[in-house]
């Protein structure tokens, strides 16, 4: 359980870096993101989740 909480904490740190380092660029990117069709966003989200699961599998299986 401690490992999962640590991973969530690390994720929050990584997610916060762009907002604190480049807040103006994040706002610009958010405006551009509104124009992307929902289908494309879903595909990108699914691809990201699959890539994350593959990465977790590789780390657990081989390291």
HTML snippet that shows the backbone in 3Dmol.js (N, CA, C, O; Angstrom):
<script src="https://3Dmol.org/build/3Dmol-min.js"></script>
<div id="view" style="width:600px;height:400px;position:relative"></div>
<script>
const pdb = `
ATOM      1  N   UNK A   1       0.821  -1.191   0.000  1.00  0.00           N
ATOM      2  CA  UNK A   1       0.000   0.000   0.000  1.00  0.00           C
ATOM      3  C   UNK A   1       0.867   1.257   0.000  1.00  0.00           C
ATOM      4  O   UNK A   1       0.543   2.248  -0.655  1.00  0.00           O
ATOM      5  N   UNK A   2       1.972   1.203   0.744  1.00  0.00           N
ATOM      6  CA  UNK A   2       2.871   2.353   0.803  1.00  0.00           C
ATOM      7  C   UNK A   2       3.462   2.632  -0.576  1.00  0.00           C
ATOM      8  O   UNK A   2       3.676   3.788  -0.941  1.00  0.00           O
ATOM      9  N   UNK A   3       3.726   1.576  -1.337  1.00  0.00           N
ATOM     10  CA  UNK A   3       4.280   1.747  -2.680  1.00  0.00           C
ATOM     11  C   UNK A   3       3.289   2.476  -3.582  1.00  0.00           C
ATOM     12  O   UNK A   3       3.670   3.380  -4.326  1.00  0.00           O
ATOM     13  N   UNK A   4       2.032   2.088  -3.516  1.00  0.00           N
ATOM     14  CA  UNK A   4       1.006   2.724  -4.350  1.00  0.00           C
ATOM     15  C   UNK A   4       0.862   4.200  -3.996  1.00  0.00           C
ATOM     16  O   UNK A   4       0.749   5.044  -4.886  1.00  0.00           O
ATOM     17  N   UNK A   5       0.866   4.513  -2.716  1.00  0.00           N
ATOM     18  CA  UNK A   5       0.760   5.905  -2.291  1.00  0.00           C
ATOM     19  C   UNK A   5       1.981   6.688  -2.764  1.00  0.00           C
ATOM     20  O   UNK A   5       1.854   7.844  -3.166  1.00  0.00           O
ATOM     21  N   UNK A   6       3.161   6.071  -2.721  1.00  0.00           N
ATOM     22  CA  UNK A   6       4.375   6.728  -3.214  1.00  0.00           C
ATOM     23  C   UNK A   6       4.291   7.000  -4.708  1.00  0.00           C
ATOM     24  O   UNK A   6       4.696   8.066  -5.172  1.00  0.00           O
ATOM     25  N   UNK A   7       3.770   6.042  -5.461  1.00  0.00           N
ATOM     26  CA  UNK A   7       3.627   6.223  -6.903  1.00  0.00           C
ATOM     27  C   UNK A   7       2.641   7.349  -7.205  1.00  0.00           C
ATOM     28  O   UNK A   7       2.894   8.169  -8.088  1.00  0.00           O
ATOM     29  N   UNK A   8       1.534   7.398  -6.491  1.00  0.00           N
ATOM     30  CA  UNK A   8       0.558   8.471  -6.693  1.00  0.00           C
ATOM     31  C   UNK A   8       1.198   9.822  -6.353  1.00  0.00           C
ATOM     32  O   UNK A   8       0.971  10.805  -7.058  1.00  0.00           O
ATOM     33  N   UNK A   9       1.980   9.877  -5.301  1.00  0.00           N
ATOM     34  CA  UNK A   9       2.680  11.112  -4.941  1.00  0.00           C
ATOM     35  C   UNK A   9       3.660  11.541  -6.027  1.00  0.00           C
ATOM     36  O   UNK A   9       3.727  12.720  -6.375  1.00  0.00           O
ATOM     37  N   UNK A  10       4.417  10.592  -6.561  1.00  0.00           N
ATOM     38  CA  UNK A  10       5.357  10.904  -7.640  1.00  0.00           C
ATOM     39  C   UNK A  10       4.611  11.382  -8.882  1.00  0.00           C
ATOM     40  O   UNK A  10       5.066  12.300  -9.564  1.00  0.00           O
ATOM     41  N   UNK A  11       3.479  10.770  -9.174  1.00  0.00           N
ATOM     42  CA  UNK A  11       2.666  11.186 -10.315  1.00  0.00           C
ATOM     43  C   UNK A  11       2.186  12.615 -10.142  1.00  0.00           C
ATOM     44  O   UNK A  11       2.218  13.395 -11.093  1.00  0.00           O
ATOM     45  N   UNK A  12       1.744  12.970  -8.949  1.00  0.00           N
ATOM     46  CA  UNK A  12       1.289  14.336  -8.689  1.00  0.00           C
ATOM     47  C   UNK A  12       2.428  15.347  -8.855  1.00  0.00           C
ATOM     48  O   UNK A  12       2.215  16.446  -9.367  1.00  0.00           O
ATOM     49  N   UNK A  13       3.625  14.977  -8.426  1.00  0.00           N
ATOM     50  CA  UNK A  13       4.778  15.858  -8.606  1.00  0.00           C
ATOM     51  C   UNK A  13       5.044  16.065 -10.088  1.00  0.00           C
ATOM     52  O   UNK A  13       5.230  17.199 -10.531  1.00  0.00           O
ATOM     53  N   UNK A  14       5.065  14.982 -10.861  1.00  0.00           N
ATOM     54  CA  UNK A  14       5.311  15.082 -12.299  1.00  0.00           C
ATOM     55  C   UNK A  14       4.221  15.870 -13.007  1.00  0.00           C
ATOM     56  O   UNK A  14       4.514  16.643 -13.920  1.00  0.00           O
ATOM     57  N   UNK A  15       2.986  15.691 -12.608  1.00  0.00           N
ATOM     58  CA  UNK A  15       1.874  16.416 -13.216  1.00  0.00           C
ATOM     59  C   UNK A  15       1.937  17.906 -12.898  1.00  0.00           C
ATOM     60  O   UNK A  15       1.487  18.729 -13.696  1.00  0.00           O
ATOM     61  N   UNK A  16       2.485  18.257 -11.754  1.00  0.00           N
ATOM     62  CA  UNK A  16       2.528  19.655 -11.348  1.00  0.00           C
ATOM     63  C   UNK A  16       3.657  20.453 -11.966  1.00  0.00           C
ATOM     64  O   UNK A  16       3.607  21.683 -11.960  1.00  0.00           O
ATOM     65  N   UNK A  17       4.671  19.795 -12.499  1.00  0.00           N
ATOM     66  CA  UNK A  17       5.831  20.503 -13.051  1.00  0.00           C
ATOM     67  C   UNK A  17       5.443  21.470 -14.170  1.00  0.00           C
ATOM     68  O   UNK A  17       5.836  22.635 -14.106  1.00  0.00           O
ATOM     69  N   UNK A  18       4.691  21.047 -15.192  1.00  0.00           N
ATOM     70  CA  UNK A  18       4.365  22.002 -16.260  1.00  0.00           C
ATOM     71  C   UNK A  18       3.548  23.196 -15.768  1.00  0.00           C
ATOM     72  O   UNK A  18       3.744  24.315 -16.244  1.00  0.00           O
ATOM     73  N   UNK A  19       2.641  22.973 -14.828  1.00  0.00           N
ATOM     74  CA  UNK A  19       1.796  24.056 -14.323  1.00  0.00           C
ATOM     75  C   UNK A  19       2.608  25.090 -13.555  1.00  0.00           C
ATOM     76  O   UNK A  19       2.305  26.282 -13.613  1.00  0.00           O
ATOM     77  N   UNK A  20       3.621  24.652 -12.846  1.00  0.00           N
ATOM     78  CA  UNK A  20       4.427  25.605 -12.079  1.00  0.00           C
ATOM     79  C   UNK A  20       5.533  26.227 -12.925  1.00  0.00           C
ATOM     80  O   UNK A  20       5.900  27.381 -12.700  1.00  0.00           O
ATOM     81  N   UNK A  21       6.070  25.488 -13.890  1.00  0.00           N
ATOM     82  CA  UNK A  21       7.183  25.992 -14.698  1.00  0.00           C
ATOM     83  C   UNK A  21       6.713  26.819 -15.895  1.00  0.00           C
ATOM     84  O   UNK A  21       7.348  27.813 -16.247  1.00  0.00           O
ATOM     85  N   UNK A  22       5.602  26.415 -16.522  1.00  0.00           N
ATOM     86  CA  UNK A  22       5.142  27.067 -17.749  1.00  0.00           C
ATOM     87  C   UNK A  22       3.626  27.305 -17.731  1.00  0.00           C
ATOM     88  O   UNK A  22       2.922  26.765 -18.584  1.00  0.00           O
ATOM     89  N   UNK A  23       3.110  28.091 -16.793  1.00  0.00           N
ATOM     90  CA  UNK A  23       1.655  28.246 -16.699  1.00  0.00           C
ATOM     91  C   UNK A  23       1.025  28.864 -17.948  1.00  0.00           C
ATOM     92  O   UNK A  23      -0.086  28.486 -18.320  1.00  0.00           O
ATOM     93  N   UNK A  24       1.704  29.797 -18.598  1.00  0.00           N
ATOM     94  CA  UNK A  24       1.158  30.413 -19.808  1.00  0.00           C
ATOM     95  C   UNK A  24       1.042  29.425 -20.955  1.00  0.00           C
ATOM     96  O   UNK A  24       0.047  29.412 -21.680  1.00  0.00           O
ATOM     97  N   UNK A  25       2.062  28.603 -21.111  1.00  0.00           N
ATOM     98  CA  UNK A  25       2.043  27.597 -22.178  1.00  0.00           C
ATOM     99  C   UNK A  25       0.962  26.545 -21.919  1.00  0.00           C
ATOM    100  O   UNK A  25       0.338  26.053 -22.859  1.00  0.00           O
ATOM    101  N   UNK A  26       0.740  26.203 -20.658  1.00  0.00           N
ATOM    102  CA  UNK A  26      -0.310  25.238 -20.330  1.00  0.00           C
ATOM    103  C   UNK A  26      -1.671  25.796 -20.724  1.00  0.00           C
ATOM    104  O   UNK A  26      -2.511  25.065 -21.248  1.00  0.00           O
ATOM    105  N   UNK A  27      -1.895  27.081 -20.478  1.00  0.00           N
ATOM    106  CA  UNK A  27      -3.164  27.704 -20.863  1.00  0.00           C
ATOM    107  C   UNK A  27      -3.335  27.688 -22.381  1.00  0.00           C
ATOM    108  O   UNK A  27      -4.423  27.398 -22.880  1.00  0.00           O
ATOM    109  N   UNK A  28      -2.267  28.000 -23.116  1.00  0.00           N
ATOM    110  CA  UNK A  28      -2.340  27.965 -24.580  1.00  0.00           C
ATOM    111  C   UNK A  28      -2.646  26.552 -25.073  1.00  0.00           C
ATOM    112  O   UNK A  28      -3.462  26.358 -25.974  1.00  0.00           O
ATOM    113  N   UNK A  29      -1.982  25.577 -24.471  1.00  0.00           N
ATOM    114  CA  UNK A  29      -2.178  24.190 -24.877  1.00  0.00           C
ATOM    115  C   UNK A  29      -3.609  23.739 -24.578  1.00  0.00           C
ATOM    116  O   UNK A  29      -4.201  22.987 -25.352  1.00  0.00           O
ATOM    117  N   UNK A  30      -4.159  24.202 -23.455  1.00  0.00           N
ATOM    118  CA  UNK A  30      -5.536  23.841 -23.105  1.00  0.00           C
ATOM    119  C   UNK A  30      -6.520  24.404 -24.120  1.00  0.00           C
ATOM    120  O   UNK A  30      -7.513  23.752 -24.443  1.00  0.00           O
ATOM    121  N   UNK A  31      -6.258  25.604 -24.627  1.00  0.00           N
ATOM    122  CA  UNK A  31      -7.133  26.178 -25.649  1.00  0.00           C
ATOM    123  C   UNK A  31      -7.062  25.382 -26.949  1.00  0.00           C
ATOM    124  O   UNK A  31      -8.082  25.148 -27.597  1.00  0.00           O
ATOM    125  N   UNK A  32      -5.866  24.972 -27.324  1.00  0.00           N
ATOM    126  CA  UNK A  32      -5.702  24.158 -28.530  1.00  0.00           C
ATOM    127  C   UNK A  32      -6.375  22.801 -28.346  1.00  0.00           C
ATOM    128  O   UNK A  32      -6.977  22.267 -29.278  1.00  0.00           O
ATOM    129  N   UNK A  33      -6.271  22.254 -27.150  1.00  0.00           N
ATOM    130  CA  UNK A  33      -6.838  20.937 -26.859  1.00  0.00           C
ATOM    131  C   UNK A  33      -8.352  20.916 -27.013  1.00  0.00           C
ATOM    132  O   UNK A  33      -8.927  19.873 -27.322  1.00  0.00           O
ATOM    133  N   UNK A  34      -9.005  22.060 -26.800  1.00  0.00           N
ATOM    134  CA  UNK A  34     -10.462  22.128 -26.951  1.00  0.00           C
ATOM    135  C   UNK A  34     -10.897  21.887 -28.385  1.00  0.00           C
ATOM    136  O   UNK A  34     -12.031  21.475 -28.628  1.00  0.00           O
ATOM    137  N   UNK A  35     -10.013  22.136 -29.331  1.00  0.00           N
ATOM    138  CA  UNK A  35     -10.349  21.972 -30.741  1.00  0.00           C
ATOM    139  C   UNK A  35     -10.123  20.545 -31.246  1.00  0.00           C
ATOM    140  O   UNK A  35     -10.554  20.205 -32.348  1.00  0.00           O
ATOM    141  N   UNK A  36      -9.457  19.718 -30.458  1.00  0.00           N
ATOM    142  CA  UNK A  36      -9.196  18.334 -30.862  1.00  0.00           C
ATOM    143  C   UNK A  36     -10.488  17.526 -30.699  1.00  0.00           C
ATOM    144  O   UNK A  36     -11.137  17.603 -29.655  1.00  0.00           O
ATOM    145  N   UNK A  37     -10.863  16.757 -31.717  1.00  0.00           N
ATOM    146  CA  UNK A  37     -12.083  15.947 -31.606  1.00  0.00           C
ATOM    147  C   UNK A  37     -11.998  14.941 -30.450  1.00  0.00           C
ATOM    148  O   UNK A  37     -10.924  14.430 -30.133  1.00  0.00           O
ATOM    149  N   UNK A  38     -13.147  14.672 -29.833  1.00  0.00           N
ATOM    150  CA  UNK A  38     -13.192  13.752 -28.684  1.00  0.00           C
ATOM    151  C   UNK A  38     -12.691  12.364 -29.051  1.00  0.00           C
ATOM    152  O   UNK A  38     -12.048  11.704 -28.235  1.00  0.00           O
ATOM    153  N   UNK A  39     -12.975  11.917 -30.260  1.00  0.00           N
ATOM    154  CA  UNK A  39     -12.516  10.591 -30.686  1.00  0.00           C
ATOM    155  C   UNK A  39     -10.986  10.506 -30.618  1.00  0.00           C
ATOM    156  O   UNK A  39     -10.433   9.505 -30.161  1.00  0.00           O
ATOM    157  N   UNK A  40     -10.316  11.554 -31.074  1.00  0.00           N
ATOM    158  CA  UNK A  40      -8.851  11.560 -31.037  1.00  0.00           C
ATOM    159  C   UNK A  40      -8.332  11.577 -29.602  1.00  0.00           C
ATOM    160  O   UNK A  40      -7.339  10.920 -29.290  1.00  0.00           O
ATOM    161  N   UNK A  41      -9.006  12.329 -28.729  1.00  0.00           N
ATOM    162  CA  UNK A  41      -8.600  12.349 -27.320  1.00  0.00           C
ATOM    163  C   UNK A  41      -8.761  10.972 -26.681  1.00  0.00           C
ATOM    164  O   UNK A  41      -7.910  10.539 -25.905  1.00  0.00           O
ATOM    165  N   UNK A  42      -9.851  10.292 -27.008  1.00  0.00           N
ATOM    166  CA  UNK A  42     -10.056   8.939 -26.470  1.00  0.00           C
ATOM    167  C   UNK A  42      -8.965   7.992 -26.952  1.00  0.00           C
ATOM    168  O   UNK A  42      -8.442   7.192 -26.175  1.00  0.00           O
ATOM    169  N   UNK A  43      -8.628   8.083 -28.221  1.00  0.00           N
ATOM    170  CA  UNK A  43      -7.574   7.218 -28.770  1.00  0.00           C
ATOM    171  C   UNK A  43      -6.247   7.494 -28.078  1.00  0.00           C
ATOM    172  O   UNK A  43      -5.524   6.562 -27.728  1.00  0.00           O
ATOM    173  N   UNK A  44      -5.920   8.771 -27.878  1.00  0.00           N
ATOM    174  CA  UNK A  44      -4.673   9.117 -27.183  1.00  0.00           C
ATOM    175  C   UNK A  44      -4.687   8.610 -25.742  1.00  0.00           C
ATOM    176  O   UNK A  44      -3.671   8.126 -25.244  1.00  0.00           O
ATOM    177  N   UNK A  45      -5.831   8.719 -25.075  1.00  0.00           N
ATOM    178  CA  UNK A  45      -5.935   8.236 -23.701  1.00  0.00           C
ATOM    179  C   UNK A  45      -5.774   6.733 -23.604  1.00  0.00           C
ATOM    180  O   UNK A  45      -5.079   6.233 -22.720  1.00  0.00           O
ATOM    181  N   UNK A  46      -6.415   6.011 -24.510  1.00  0.00           N
ATOM    182  CA  UNK A  46      -6.301   4.548 -24.511  1.00  0.00           C
ATOM    183  C   UNK A  46      -4.867   4.128 -24.806  1.00  0.00           C
ATOM    184  O   UNK A  46      -4.334   3.226 -24.160  1.00  0.00           O
ATOM    185  N   UNK A  47      -4.238   4.790 -25.794  1.00  0.00           N
ATOM    186  CA  UNK A  47      -2.852   4.476 -26.122  1.00  0.00           C
ATOM    187  C   UNK A  47      -1.945   4.722 -24.917  1.00  0.00           C
ATOM    188  O   UNK A  47      -1.060   3.914 -24.635  1.00  0.00           O
ATOM    189  N   UNK A  48      -2.155   5.826 -24.208  1.00  0.00           N
ATOM    190  CA  UNK A  48      -1.344   6.142 -23.034  1.00  0.00           C
ATOM    191  C   UNK A  48      -1.514   5.087 -21.938  1.00  0.00           C
ATOM    192  O   UNK A  48      -0.540   4.669 -21.312  1.00  0.00           O
ATOM    193  N   UNK A  49      -2.763   4.660 -21.714  1.00  0.00           N
ATOM    194  CA  UNK A  49      -2.996   3.641 -20.693  1.00  0.00           C
ATOM    195  C   UNK A  49      -2.340   2.322 -21.067  1.00  0.00           C
ATOM    196  O   UNK A  49      -1.739   1.667 -20.215  1.00  0.00           O
ATOM    197  N   UNK A  50      -2.445   1.925 -22.327  1.00  0.00           N
ATOM    198  CA  UNK A  50      -1.819   0.680 -22.773  1.00  0.00           C
ATOM    199  C   UNK A  50      -0.301   0.770 -22.639  1.00  0.00           C
ATOM    200  O   UNK A  50       0.342  -0.170 -22.171  1.00  0.00           O
ATOM    201  N   UNK A  51       0.271   1.905 -23.050  1.00  0.00           N
ATOM    202  CA  UNK A  51       1.717   2.087 -22.923  1.00  0.00           C
ATOM    203  C   UNK A  51       2.147   2.021 -21.457  1.00  0.00           C
ATOM    204  O   UNK A  51       3.177   1.425 -21.140  1.00  0.00           O
ATOM    205  N   UNK A  52       1.371   2.625 -20.570  1.00  0.00           N
ATOM    206  CA  UNK A  52       1.677   2.573 -19.147  1.00  0.00           C
ATOM    207  C   UNK A  52       1.606   1.166 -18.589  1.00  0.00           C
ATOM    208  O   UNK A  52       2.460   0.763 -17.799  1.00  0.00           O
ATOM    209  N   UNK A  53       0.588   0.411 -18.999  1.00  0.00           N
ATOM    210  CA  UNK A  53       0.471  -0.974 -18.538  1.00  0.00           C
ATOM    211  C   UNK A  53       1.628  -1.831 -19.048  1.00  0.00           C
ATOM    212  O   UNK A  53       2.152  -2.674 -18.320  1.00  0.00           O
ATOM    213  N   UNK A  54       2.019  -1.613 -20.293  1.00  0.00           N
ATOM    214  CA  UNK A  54       3.157  -2.364 -20.845  1.00  0.00           C
ATOM    215  C   UNK A  54       4.432  -2.008 -20.087  1.00  0.00           C
ATOM    216  O   UNK A  54       5.231  -2.889 -19.771  1.00  0.00           O
ATOM    217  N   UNK A  55       4.627  -0.735 -19.796  1.00  0.00           N
ATOM    218  CA  UNK A  55       5.806  -0.314 -19.040  1.00  0.00           C
ATOM    219  C   UNK A  55       5.826  -0.938 -17.651  1.00  0.00           C
ATOM    220  O   UNK A  55       6.867  -1.413 -17.197  1.00  0.00           O
ATOM    221  N   UNK A  56       4.689  -0.938 -16.979  1.00  0.00           N
ATOM    222  CA  UNK A  56       4.615  -1.559 -15.643  1.00  0.00           C
ATOM    223  C   UNK A  56       4.912  -3.049 -15.742  1.00  0.00           C
ATOM    224  O   UNK A  56       5.634  -3.582 -14.899  1.00  0.00           O
ATOM    225  N   UNK A  57       4.378  -3.733 -16.745  1.00  0.00           N
ATOM    226  CA  UNK A  57       4.634  -5.157 -16.919  1.00  0.00           C
ATOM    227  C   UNK A  57       6.112  -5.422 -17.137  1.00  0.00           C
ATOM    228  O   UNK A  57       6.681  -6.325 -16.525  1.00  0.00           O
ATOM    229  N   UNK A  58       6.738  -4.635 -18.009  1.00  0.00           N
ATOM    230  CA  UNK A  58       8.156  -4.839 -18.309  1.00  0.00           C
ATOM    231  C   UNK A  58       9.011  -4.636 -17.059  1.00  0.00           C
ATOM    232  O   UNK A  58       9.919  -5.420 -16.784  1.00  0.00           O
ATOM    233  N   UNK A  59       8.713  -3.576 -16.306  1.00  0.00           N
ATOM    234  CA  UNK A  59       9.489  -3.302 -15.090  1.00  0.00           C
ATOM    235  C   UNK A  59       9.314  -4.428 -14.088  1.00  0.00           C
ATOM    236  O   UNK A  59      10.291  -4.865 -13.480  1.00  0.00           O
ATOM    237  N   UNK A  60       8.091  -4.907 -13.902  1.00  0.00           N
ATOM    238  CA  UNK A  60       7.847  -5.967 -12.920  1.00  0.00           C
ATOM    239  C   UNK A  60       8.395  -7.315 -13.371  1.00  0.00           C
ATOM    240  O   UNK A  60       8.821  -8.115 -12.537  1.00  0.00           O
ATOM    241  N   UNK A  61       8.393  -7.580 -14.672  1.00  0.00           N
ATOM    242  CA  UNK A  61       8.820  -8.882 -15.166  1.00  0.00           C
ATOM    243  C   UNK A  61      10.344  -8.999 -15.283  1.00  0.00           C
ATOM    244  O   UNK A  61      10.902 -10.074 -15.061  1.00  0.00           O
ATOM    245  N   UNK A  62      11.009  -7.911 -15.626  1.00  0.00           N
ATOM    246  CA  UNK A  62      12.424  -8.011 -15.964  1.00  0.00           C
ATOM    247  C   UNK A  62      13.367  -7.273 -15.037  1.00  0.00           C
ATOM    248  O   UNK A  62      14.580  -7.459 -15.136  1.00  0.00           O
ATOM    249  N   UNK A  63      12.862  -6.450 -14.146  1.00  0.00           N
ATOM    250  CA  UNK A  63      13.778  -5.722 -13.251  1.00  0.00           C
ATOM    251  C   UNK A  63      13.592  -6.112 -11.829  1.00  0.00           C
ATOM    252  O   UNK A  63      14.283  -5.594 -10.951  1.00  0.00           O
TER     253      UNK A  63
END
`;
const viewer = $3Dmol.createViewer("view");
viewer.addModel(pdb, "pdb");
viewer.setStyle({}, {cartoon: {color: "spectrum"}});
viewer.zoomTo();
viewer.render();
</script>
